[in-house]
Amino acid sequence: MIKILHAADFHLDSAFSSLPPEKASERRREQRRVLEQLTKLCEGCDLVLLPGDLFDSARIYRDTLDALKRFFASVRAQIFIAPGNHDYLTEGSPYLTEPWGDNVHIFTSSEISCVHLNGCDVYGAAFTAPECPPLLRGFRAKNPETVNLMLLHGDLQANSVYNSISAEDIAASGLDYLALGHVHLRDEKRFGRTTCAWPGCLMGRGFDECGQKGVLQVTLSENGCKTQFVPLDVRKYEILRVPVGENALSSVRAALPEHTENDCYRIILIGEAEGVDAAALEAELREKFYFLSVRDRTVPKQALWAAAGEDTLRGHFLSDLKARYEQAEEEDQKRKIAAAARLVTALMDGREAAL
């Protein structure tokens, strides 16, 4: 039996550009601290497979390198790294300039190579540039009598410039487990006898990386390959769509789950409304979250266009705007047209114009 921890896409020292500078710095410190959680999860493992993008870019803080070294030193298992498109291996890379310890093996060639261990063969290759041609094409494991493992950074997109991998190549590889990185959503597939999986990124860094993040624990035995997702105690990004109803603030409060104070939320207001002050709503709710963004995606109530078609100045004006509104393809364009209708009709009525 072989026990594996499979993790990828740490993206250490990410910019976190959507956050205020002080929170961006705090999140980078949190990235370093999450490595301590990995140390505990590595207990009892024989191998740790890290298929790329451990670093977000070539700009790496010394604090981050020290934290990664402490993590590696705390693990008794053999650690394998296959650099990806963000931490690709080039002159000056810390993968080449830093001492990493006797239990750390870094694949440094764009050609697949093999490390022979007692009971298994571990294959891998590195990105040596931001893009990489298909690496698995034509590969066959050399020894079908042993357990064959591989770690690579790549995806299943046919035209991907990031090591495109096909189902046919995986099925023909003779591998028992293919540990992949690059895709930030957790996924697992089986082609032929080979199980391949992406654990997803280690921590969400934006609203394109929502939900619970973590790692995979993999067990290979004579009964086959078993994977288990293990969530990490890290902040989450979540998107919540809320119909505004008659009172946007009350509607949002009613829709909120418990314990949002440690997470980053984007609340999208939907449904019909006469106009919502998203900035005021965000200010009212901000303290309930680590970070909050409120976006108004409501559409005007039908009453806004009620006078369209009347043989009056108001009716002709609204008819023209309503036609533009219905022809508009972008939601942002529709909102601007509706705002113009509200503004001008308010001025016609002698009311205070507020957007």
C-alpha positions as a printed Julia matrix, in Angstrom:
355×3 Matrix{Float64}:
   0.0    0.0     0.0
   1.21   3.51   -0.88
  -0.2    6.63    0.74
   0.09   9.95   -1.08
  -0.69  13.58   -0.36
  -1.49  15.35   -3.64
  -1.63  19.16   -3.55
  -1.1   21.8    -6.23
  -1.42  25.44   -7.2
  -0.35  27.06   -3.94
   0.31  30.35   -5.79
   2.35  31.61   -2.88
   2.89  35.39   -2.82
  -0.15  36.13   -4.96
  -0.95  39.82   -5.36
  -4.55  39.57   -4.05
  -5.1   42.76   -6.03
  -8.85  42.91   -5.39
  -8.23  43.43   -1.66
  -6.97  46.52    0.18
  -3.15  46.45    0.57
  -3.2   45.57    4.27
  -5.55  42.63    3.7
  -3.57  41.49    0.66
  -0.45  41.34    2.84
  -2.37  39.47    5.53
  -3.58  36.91    2.99
   0.01  36.25    1.84
   0.93  35.54    5.46
  -2.05  33.19    5.64
  -0.72  31.33    2.58
   2.49  30.64    4.47
   0.64  29.5     7.59
  -1.55  27.04    5.68
   1.59  25.0     5.04
   1.47  24.08    8.72
  -1.88  22.35    8.08
  -0.25  20.36    5.29
   2.44  19.14    7.67
  -0.18  17.36    9.79
  -1.88  15.89    6.73
   1.43  14.44    5.52
   1.79  12.28    8.62
   1.71   8.63    7.59
   2.2    9.44    3.9
   4.9    7.83    1.79
   4.9   10.46   -0.95
   3.92  14.09   -1.41
   3.19  15.04   -5.03
   3.16  18.76   -5.9
   2.5   19.3    -9.63
   3.32  22.94  -10.08
   2.51  26.58   -9.44
   3.75  26.54   -5.88
   4.78  30.16   -6.54
   2.55  32.7    -8.26
   5.46  34.39  -10.06
   9.22  34.81  -10.08
   8.91  37.45   -7.34
   9.14  35.48   -4.1
   9.6   36.83   -0.58
  12.32  35.32    1.6
   9.64  34.71    4.25
   7.83  32.48    1.76
  10.91  30.47    0.84
  11.68  29.95    4.53
   8.1   28.8     5.24
   8.21  26.33    2.34
  11.54  24.95    3.52
  10.17  24.48    7.04
   7.24  22.59    5.6
   9.48  20.29    3.54
  11.81  19.71    6.5
   8.87  18.76    8.73
   7.73  16.0     6.36
   9.25  12.52    6.51
   7.83  11.48    3.15
   9.57  11.86   -0.2
   8.43  15.11   -1.87
   8.2   15.53   -5.65
   7.7   18.83   -7.5
   6.89  19.37  -11.18
   7.11  23.14  -11.92
   4.17  24.68  -13.82
   3.45  27.74  -15.92
   3.65  30.25  -13.02
   6.73  28.8   -11.35
   8.36  27.47  -14.51
  11.97  26.45  -14.15
  14.4   28.97  -15.58
  17.74  30.54  -14.68
  17.5   32.1   -11.23
  14.53  29.99  -10.18
  14.58  29.19   -6.44
  14.1   25.58   -7.46
  17.7   25.77   -8.73
  19.27  28.32   -6.37
  17.93  27.19   -2.98
  18.85  24.09   -0.95
  15.68  22.06   -0.47
  16.63  19.01    1.57
  17.38  15.38    0.8
  13.72  14.33    0.68
  12.81  16.86   -2.05
  13.07  15.92   -5.73
  12.39  18.63   -8.33
  11.93  17.63  -11.96
  14.1   20.05  -13.92
  13.71  18.87  -17.51
  10.88  19.34  -20.0
  11.48  15.68  -20.91
   9.73  13.11  -18.72
  12.15  11.37  -16.37
  11.78   8.76  -13.67
  12.82   8.33  -10.04
  12.91   4.69   -8.91
  11.77   4.07   -5.35
  11.16   0.91   -3.4
   7.78  -0.26   -4.66
   7.06   2.4    -7.26
   8.37   4.53  -10.1
   7.64   8.27  -10.02
   7.67  10.12  -13.33
   7.51  13.85  -13.95
   8.62  16.82  -16.03
   8.88  20.59  -15.67
   7.63  23.63  -17.51
  10.76  25.49  -18.6
   8.76  28.39  -20.07
   5.31  29.91  -19.47
   3.89  27.59  -22.13
   4.53  23.9   -22.67
   3.79  21.45  -25.52
   2.09  18.11  -24.78
   4.38  16.06  -22.52
   2.46  12.8   -22.14
   2.05  12.09  -25.85
   3.62   8.72  -26.7
   4.62   7.97  -23.08
   4.52   4.41  -21.73
   5.55   3.35  -18.23
   8.67   1.2   -18.43
   7.87  -1.35  -15.74
   4.28  -2.65  -15.65
   5.15  -4.84  -12.65
   5.56  -1.88  -10.27
   3.29   0.97   -9.19
   3.64   3.77  -11.7
   2.98   7.37  -10.7
   3.38  10.67  -12.49
   2.98  14.33  -11.63
   2.49  17.0   -14.29
   1.08  20.48  -14.65
  -1.5   20.5   -17.43
  -5.11  20.12  -18.53
  -7.44  18.23  -20.86
  -8.15  21.14  -23.2
  -7.27  20.02  -26.72
  -5.78  23.35  -27.8
  -4.22  24.3   -24.47
  -0.72  25.76  -24.55
  -0.25  24.48  -20.98
   0.69  20.85  -21.64
  -2.48  19.59  -23.3
  -3.21  16.03  -22.15
  -5.61  13.74  -23.98
  -7.75  10.95  -22.58
  -6.13   8.59  -25.1
  -2.61   9.42  -23.87
  -3.66   8.87  -20.26
  -5.31   5.52  -21.03
  -2.23   4.31  -22.91
   0.3    5.52  -20.32
   0.3    2.47  -18.04
   0.16   4.78  -15.02
  -1.71   3.88  -11.88
  -2.13   7.5   -10.78
  -1.54  10.78  -12.6
  -1.29  13.72  -10.18
  -2.15  16.91  -12.03
  -2.02  20.63  -11.34
  -3.14  23.78  -13.21
  -6.93  23.36  -12.98
  -8.13  25.23   -9.88
 -11.34  23.23   -9.47
 -11.15  19.79   -7.92
 -11.76  17.05  -10.47
 -11.12  13.34  -10.88
 -11.36  11.07  -13.93
 -10.44   7.57  -14.98
  -9.15   6.6   -18.41
  -8.31   2.94  -18.91
  -6.58   1.75  -15.76
  -5.31   5.23  -14.86
  -6.89   7.51  -12.28
  -6.03  11.16  -12.83
  -7.02  14.04  -10.57
  -6.64  17.72   -9.83
  -6.96  18.7    -6.14
  -7.74  22.31   -7.11
  -5.89  25.33   -5.76
  -4.81  25.4    -2.14
  -6.61  28.66   -1.29
  -9.19  30.73   -3.13
  -7.74  34.08   -4.24
 -10.69  35.65   -6.04
 -14.3   35.18   -7.04
 -13.26  32.87   -9.86
 -12.04  30.42   -7.17
 -15.09  30.01   -4.96
 -15.92  27.33   -2.45
 -14.02  25.02   -0.14
 -10.38  24.34   -1.06
  -8.07  21.55    0.03
  -5.91  18.59   -0.95
  -6.28  14.95   -1.97
  -5.2   11.96    0.07
  -4.6    9.02   -2.26
  -4.24   5.36   -1.35
  -2.91   2.83   -3.87
  -3.27  -0.84   -3.03
  -4.0   -4.14   -4.71
  -7.65  -3.1    -4.55
  -7.0   -0.1    -6.78
  -6.79   3.65   -6.3
  -8.85   5.53   -3.73
  -8.9    9.32   -3.36
 -10.31  11.45   -0.56
 -10.69  15.23   -0.61
  -9.56  16.89    2.61
 -10.74  20.49    3.1
  -8.38  23.03    4.62
  -9.24  25.64    7.21
  -8.85  28.66    4.93
 -10.94  31.65    3.94
 -13.46  31.05    1.19
 -14.71  33.2    -1.65
 -18.44  32.93   -2.24
 -20.94  34.52   -4.63
 -24.5   34.98   -3.33
 -27.36  36.01   -5.64
 -30.21  37.65   -3.76
 -33.63  38.7    -5.15
 -34.1   42.19   -3.68
 -37.84  42.0    -3.01
 -39.36  45.1    -1.43
 -36.37  45.82    0.81
 -32.88  44.98   -0.42
 -31.2   45.12    3.0
 -33.75  42.83    4.63
 -33.59  40.43    1.7
 -29.79  40.17    1.91
 -29.8   39.66    5.68
 -32.36  36.9     5.34
 -30.29  35.15    2.66
 -26.96  35.23    4.5
 -25.63  31.95    5.92
 -24.13  31.89    9.39
 -20.48  32.65   10.06
 -19.54  34.8     7.07
 -17.13  36.97    9.04
 -13.98  35.14    7.91
 -14.84  34.89    4.23
 -14.94  37.04    1.1
 -18.39  37.53   -0.44
 -19.77  39.02   -3.6
 -23.48  39.7    -3.26
 -25.3   40.12   -6.56
 -28.68  41.8    -6.31
 -31.21  40.44   -8.79
 -34.9   40.82   -9.56
 -37.02  43.91  -10.23
 -36.34  47.13   -8.36
 -36.83  50.85   -8.75
 -33.17  51.4    -8.0
 -30.81  50.07   -5.33
 -28.03  51.97   -3.57
 -25.41  49.22   -3.74
 -22.7   51.36   -2.13
 -24.87  52.13    0.91
 -25.85  48.48    1.21
 -22.21  47.42    1.09
 -21.29  49.93    3.8
 -24.14  48.67    6.02
 -23.1   45.02    5.74
 -19.31  45.27    5.46
 -18.56  44.34    9.07
 -20.2   40.93    8.6
 -17.44  39.83    6.2
 -13.7   39.74    5.79
 -14.31  41.39    2.42
 -17.56  42.34    0.69
 -18.5   43.47   -2.79
 -22.12  44.28   -3.69
 -23.2   44.43   -7.32
 -26.56  45.63   -8.58
 -27.9   43.41  -11.35
 -31.55  44.31  -10.84
 -33.81  45.28  -13.72
 -36.34  48.13  -13.54
 -39.85  47.35  -12.49
 -42.29  47.3   -15.34
 -43.89  50.48  -13.95
 -40.85  52.39  -15.21
 -42.08  51.88  -18.76
 -45.79  52.22  -18.0
 -46.11  55.52  -19.92
 -44.22  54.23  -22.96
 -46.45  54.53  -26.02
 -48.47  57.48  -24.74
 -48.79  60.37  -27.2
 -46.91  62.67  -24.86
 -43.35  63.89  -24.5
 -42.88  61.42  -21.63
 -44.4   58.58  -23.67
 -42.26  59.2   -26.77
 -39.13  59.53  -24.65
 -39.8   56.31  -22.75
 -40.74  54.44  -25.93
 -37.37  55.28  -27.43
 -35.47  54.27  -24.28
 -37.5   51.09  -23.85
 -36.64  50.02  -27.41
 -32.96  50.65  -26.72
 -33.24  48.76  -23.42
 -34.75  45.7   -25.09
 -32.13  45.73  -27.87
 -29.18  46.12  -25.51
 -27.06  42.97  -25.25
 -24.96  43.91  -22.22
 -26.47  44.08  -18.72
 -24.36  47.14  -17.92
 -25.8   48.94  -20.96
 -29.33  48.05  -19.85
 -28.7   49.46  -16.38
 -27.45  52.75  -17.85
 -30.53  53.09  -20.06
 -32.86  52.34  -17.13
 -30.99  54.89  -14.99
 -31.45  57.51  -17.72
 -35.19  56.78  -17.81
 -35.47  57.16  -14.02
 -33.47  60.41  -14.06
 -35.42  62.15  -16.8
 -38.86  61.07  -15.58
 -37.96  62.3   -12.09
 -36.97  65.67  -13.54
 -40.22  65.8   -15.55
 -42.16  65.23  -12.31
 -40.2   67.87  -10.45
 -38.79  65.28   -8.06
 -35.24  65.13   -6.74
 -33.22  63.06   -9.18
 -31.19  60.32   -7.48
 -29.35  57.43   -9.14
